[in-house]
Amino acid sequence: MRRGGRLATYSAQGVFRRALKEAGFALHRVPGVGKREWTVGIALKFPPG
């Protein structure tokens, strides 16, 4: 069932990026590296300090 897994993953990433866009955050997409997208998003949403 790779189709279902891939679809779920892409959907999750899409929703995550969409939420960041609505929040006003710019998320840089790195081709082939999905985990980095989440790391960048979290870093922007929760800045140190």
N, C-alpha and C positions, 0 to 999 in steps of 0.2 A: 504493500500500500504506500508506495513512494509518492504517488500523485497527491493523496490526501495530506501527507506530511508537508510536502512542498507548498501546497496551496495554503495550508494553515500558517506556515512560516512567513510566506510573502504577505499574507493578510495581516499578521501580527505586526510585521515591520511597517507596512503601509499605514496602519492605524496609529502606530507609535509616532511615525514621522508627521502624520496629519495632526496629531494632538500637539506636537511641538510647534508646528506651523501656526496653529490657532493661538498658542500661548505666546507667539512672537519670537520663537527661537529659530535660528538658522542652523539646519543640520546638514553637514557635508556628507554626501554619500560616497563611500569608498567601495568600488567594484570588487566583488569577491570577498569582502570582509564585512559581514553583517554585524558581528559582535562589536566592532569598532563604532558602528553607528550608534548602538545603544550606549556605549561608554561616553561618547561625545554628548549625546542627548542628556544623560544623567548629570554630567559635569556642568552643562549649561543650566539645567533646571535646579541643581543644588550646588551653587558656587561655594568654595571654601570660605569660611569666615563666620 
